[in-house]
Amino acid sequence: MQVPAPKTEITSRKPFADYIGREYRVVGSVSALAWNDFPDKDKLLSISLMSPPLVRNRYVSYSKPLKPGQTVRIVSAWRSLTLDGFIYKYGVRLPGAGLPEEIATTMKVNAHGVPDLLFTSQSRSRPVEAQHRSTHIGNVSA
């Protein structure tokens, strides 16, 4: 449950700023969930990337599985206050995924800026000093 507190953009703060502009690739089971403004299920509020088990309730208009290899580009970072503490998310773009571009799409991130265990960097988008490291995190690879 979220407390009605404003989101704070943290795109320029370390360590989150280090991830902005990076691209990741899906290699496992990841879906995009479209959240609606119930009872108006046609009015989408946001889209979030999740791995199973997925949420299924009246606030989810649809769930679209992402194809392995789908590119995910980090474009911003956000922090929200909830009853359990802060939640960190990256704003992302998914070129060619067939999701509405005008709806904010996010993926969770930990407090150290590391993306959720669904993605790893593609070598062409990593900073030069990191291009020789190959990282595998969960369901995604470089």
Contacts in CASP RR format, 6 or more apart in sequence:
PFRMAT RR
TARGET T0000
AUTHOR 0000-0000-0000
METHOD contacts of the structure
MODEL  1
MQVPAPKTEITSRKPFADYIGREYRVVGSVSALAWNDFPDKDKLLSISLM
SPPLVRNRYVSYSKPLKPGQTVRIVSAWRSLTLDGFIYKYGVRLPGAGLP
EEIATTMKVNAHGVPDLLFTSQSRSRPVEAQHRSTHIGNVSA
1 82 0 8 1.000
1 83 0 8 1.000
2 80 0 8 1.000
2 82 0 8 1.000
2 83 0 8 1.000
3 81 0 8 1.000
3 82 0 8 1.000
3 83 0 8 1.000
5 80 0 8 1.000
5 81 0 8 1.000
7 78 0 8 1.000
7 79 0 8 1.000
7 80 0 8 1.000
8 78 0 8 1.000
8 79 0 8 1.000
8 80 0 8 1.000
9 76 0 8 1.000
9 77 0 8 1.000
9 78 0 8 1.000
10 16 0 8 1.000
10 77 0 8 1.000
10 78 0 8 1.000
10 79 0 8 1.000
10 88 0 8 1.000
11 17 0 8 1.000
11 20 0 8 1.000
11 76 0 8 1.000
11 77 0 8 1.000
11 78 0 8 1.000
13 77 0 8 1.000
15 112 0 8 1.000
15 113 0 8 1.000
16 77 0 8 1.000
16 88 0 8 1.000
16 90 0 8 1.000
16 109 0 8 1.000
16 113 0 8 1.000
17 77 0 8 1.000
18 113 0 8 1.000
18 127 0 8 1.000
19 74 0 8 1.000
19 77 0 8 1.000
19 90 0 8 1.000
19 109 0 8 1.000
19 113 0 8 1.000
19 115 0 8 1.000
20 74 0 8 1.000
20 75 0 8 1.000
20 76 0 8 1.000
20 77 0 8 1.000
21 73 0 8 1.000
21 74 0 8 1.000
21 75 0 8 1.000
21 125 0 8 1.000
22 73 0 8 1.000
22 74 0 8 1.000
22 121 0 8 1.000
22 122 0 8 1.000
22 125 0 8 1.000
22 126 0 8 1.000
23 71 0 8 1.000
23 72 0 8 1.000
23 73 0 8 1.000
23 74 0 8 1.000
23 121 0 8 1.000
23 122 0 8 1.000
23 124 0 8 1.000
23 125 0 8 1.000
24 71 0 8 1.000
24 72 0 8 1.000
24 73 0 8 1.000
24 74 0 8 1.000
24 115 0 8 1.000
24 119 0 8 1.000
24 120 0 8 1.000
24 121 0 8 1.000
24 122 0 8 1.000
24 140 0 8 1.000
25 69 0 8 1.000
25 70 0 8 1.000
25 71 0 8 1.000
25 72 0 8 1.000
25 119 0 8 1.000
25 120 0 8 1.000
25 122 0 8 1.000
25 140 0 8 1.000
25 141 0 8 1.000
25 142 0 8 1.000
26 66 0 8 1.000
26 67 0 8 1.000
26 68 0 8 1.000
26 69 0 8 1.000
26 70 0 8 1.000
26 72 0 8 1.000
26 118 0 8 1.000
26 119 0 8 1.000
26 139 0 8 1.000
26 140 0 8 1.000
27 68 0 8 1.000
27 69 0 8 1.000
27 139 0 8 1.000
27 140 0 8 1.000
27 141 0 8 1.000
28 51 0 8 1.000
28 68 0 8 1.000
28 118 0 8 1.000
28 139 0 8 1.000
28 140 0 8 1.000
29 51 0 8 1.000
29 52 0 8 1.000
29 65 0 8 1.000
29 139 0 8 1.000
30 49 0 8 1.000
30 50 0 8 1.000
30 51 0 8 1.000
30 65 0 8 1.000
30 66 0 8 1.000
30 70 0 8 1.000
30 118 0 8 1.000
30 139 0 8 1.000
30 140 0 8 1.000
31 49 0 8 1.000
31 50 0 8 1.000
31 51 0 8 1.000
31 52 0 8 1.000
31 54 0 8 1.000
31 63 0 8 1.000
31 64 0 8 1.000
31 65 0 8 1.000
31 66 0 8 1.000
32 47 0 8 1.000
32 48 0 8 1.000
32 49 0 8 1.000
32 63 0 8 1.000
32 64 0 8 1.000
32 66 0 8 1.000
32 94 0 8 1.000
32 97 0 8 1.000
32 99 0 8 1.000
32 105 0 8 1.000
33 47 0 8 1.000
33 48 0 8 1.000
33 49 0 8 1.000
33 50 0 8 1.000
33 54 0 8 1.000
33 55 0 8 1.000
33 60 0 8 1.000
33 62 0 8 1.000
33 63 0 8 1.000
34 44 0 8 1.000
34 46 0 8 1.000
34 47 0 8 1.000
34 60 0 8 1.000
34 61 0 8 1.000
34 62 0 8 1.000
34 63 0 8 1.000
34 64 0 8 1.000
34 99 0 8 1.000
34 103 0 8 1.000
35 44 0 8 1.000
35 45 0 8 1.000
35 46 0 8 1.000
35 47 0 8 1.000
35 48 0 8 1.000
35 59 0 8 1.000
35 60 0 8 1.000
35 61 0 8 1.000
36 42 0 8 1.000
36 43 0 8 1.000
36 44 0 8 1.000
36 45 0 8 1.000
36 59 0 8 1.000
36 60 0 8 1.000
36 61 0 8 1.000
37 43 0 8 1.000
37 44 0 8 1.000
37 45 0 8 1.000
38 58 0 8 1.000
38 59 0 8 1.000
39 58 0 8 1.000
41 58 0 8 1.000
41 61 0 8 1.000
42 61 0 8 1.000
44 61 0 8 1.000
44 100 0 8 1.000
44 103 0 8 1.000
45 103 0 8 1.000
46 103 0 8 1.000
46 104 0 8 1.000
46 105 0 8 1.000
46 106 0 8 1.000
47 99 0 8 1.000
47 100 0 8 1.000
47 103 0 8 1.000
47 104 0 8 1.000
47 105 0 8 1.000
47 106 0 8 1.000
48 89 0 8 1.000
48 105 0 8 1.000
48 106 0 8 1.000
48 107 0 8 1.000
48 108 0 8 1.000
49 66 0 8 1.000
49 72 0 8 1.000
49 92 0 8 1.000
49 105 0 8 1.000
49 106 0 8 1.000
49 107 0 8 1.000
49 116 0 8 1.000
49 118 0 8 1.000
51 116 0 8 1.000
51 117 0 8 1.000
51 118 0 8 1.000
51 139 0 8 1.000
54 63 0 8 1.000
56 63 0 8 1.000
64 97 0 8 1.000
64 98 0 8 1.000
64 99 0 8 1.000
66 94 0 8 1.000
66 97 0 8 1.000
67 97 0 8 1.000
70 94 0 8 1.000
70 96 0 8 1.000
70 97 0 8 1.000
71 94 0 8 1.000
71 95 0 8 1.000
71 122 0 8 1.000
72 92 0 8 1.000
72 93 0 8 1.000
72 94 0 8 1.000
72 107 0 8 1.000
72 119 0 8 1.000
73 92 0 8 1.000
73 93 0 8 1.000
73 94 0 8 1.000
73 95 0 8 1.000
73 125 0 8 1.000
74 90 0 8 1.000
74 91 0 8 1.000
74 92 0 8 1.000
74 115 0 8 1.000
75 90 0 8 1.000
75 91 0 8 1.000
75 92 0 8 1.000
75 93 0 8 1.000
76 90 0 8 1.000
76 91 0 8 1.000
77 88 0 8 1.000
77 89 0 8 1.000
77 90 0 8 1.000
77 91 0 8 1.000
77 109 0 8 1.000
77 113 0 8 1.000
78 88 0 8 1.000
78 89 0 8 1.000
78 90 0 8 1.000
78 91 0 8 1.000
78 106 0 8 1.000
79 86 0 8 1.000
79 87 0 8 1.000
79 88 0 8 1.000
79 89 0 8 1.000
80 86 0 8 1.000
80 87 0 8 1.000
80 89 0 8 1.000
81 87 0 8 1.000
86 111 0 8 1.000
87 108 0 8 1.000
88 108 0 8 1.000
88 109 0 8 1.000
88 110 0 8 1.000
88 111 0 8 1.000
88 113 0 8 1.000
89 106 0 8 1.000
89 107 0 8 1.000
89 108 0 8 1.000
89 109 0 8 1.000
90 106 0 8 1.000
90 107 0 8 1.000
90 109 0 8 1.000
90 115 0 8 1.000
91 104 0 8 1.000
91 105 0 8 1.000
91 106 0 8 1.000
91 107 0 8 1.000
92 105 0 8 1.000
92 106 0 8 1.000
92 107 0 8 1.000
93 101 0 8 1.000
93 105 0 8 1.000
94 105 0 8 1.000
99 105 0 8 1.000
107 115 0 8 1.000
107 116 0 8 1.000
107 118 0 8 1.000
107 119 0 8 1.000
108 115 0 8 1.000
108 116 0 8 1.000
109 115 0 8 1.000
109 116 0 8 1.000
110 116 0 8 1.000
114 137 0 8 1.000
115 137 0 8 1.000
117 137 0 8 1.000
117 138 0 8 1.000
117 139 0 8 1.000
118 137 0 8 1.000
118 138 0 8 1.000
118 139 0 8 1.000
118 140 0 8 1.000
119 137 0 8 1.000
119 139 0 8 1.000
119 140 0 8 1.000
120 135 0 8 1.000
120 136 0 8 1.000
120 137 0 8 1.000
120 138 0 8 1.000
120 140 0 8 1.000
120 141 0 8 1.000
120 142 0 8 1.000
121 130 0 8 1.000
121 135 0 8 1.000
121 142 0 8 1.000
122 142 0 8 1.000
123 131 0 8 1.000
123 134 0 8 1.000
123 142 0 8 1.000
126 133 0 8 1.000
134 142 0 8 1.000
135 142 0 8 1.000
136 142 0 8 1.000
END
